[in-house]
């Protein structure tokens, strides 16, 4: 009976290790998704905050001539 319990505990430990590995892979996937989202979406938006006023000033300056 003790051997059965030990085998079940070992099987559960293996399953928990597999679950942990899977969760870590998922966590890393979400982390890289967030990083890529910031780089490809948020940073260009911040760049536009600086570029748009310059474009408007050039455009309005061209209209004054």
N, C-alpha and C positions, 0 to 999 in steps of 0.2 A: 504494500500500500504506500509506503514511503517513497518507493521508486517511482510510482505513478505520479505522485504529487510533485516530485522533483522534475520529472519529465515535462509535466504540464507547466511548471514554473519556468523551465528552460525554454519551452516553446513560446511562452508569453514574453520572455525576455527578448527572444529573437524577433518576435512580431513588433515589440516596442522599439527595438533598434531600427527595424525597417520603417516604421512610422516616423521615427525621428529623422532618418535620412530623407524621407519624402518631404517632411515639413521643412527641413532646411533647404532643400532644392526649391520648394515653392516660395520660401521667404526670399531667397536670392533672386528668383525670377521676378518677384514683385519689386524688389529693390532696384534691379536693373531697368525694369519698366518705368519706375518713377524717375530714375536718373535720365533715361532717354527722353521721357516726356518733358522734363525740365529743360534739357538741352535743345530739343527740337521745337518746343512750343513756347515756353516761358521766356527763354533768353531772346528769341526773335521779337517777342512782344515788347520786352524791355528795350531792345534796340530801336524799335519803331518809335518809342517815346522820345528818343533823341533825334531820329531822322525826320519825322513828320514836321516838326516846327521848322527845320532848315529847308525842307522842300517847300513849305508854304511861304517862307520868306523869299526864297528864290522866285517862286511863281508870282507872288504879289509884286516883287521888284520888277519882273519882266512885264507885268501889266501896266506899270507906271510909265513906261517909255512910250 
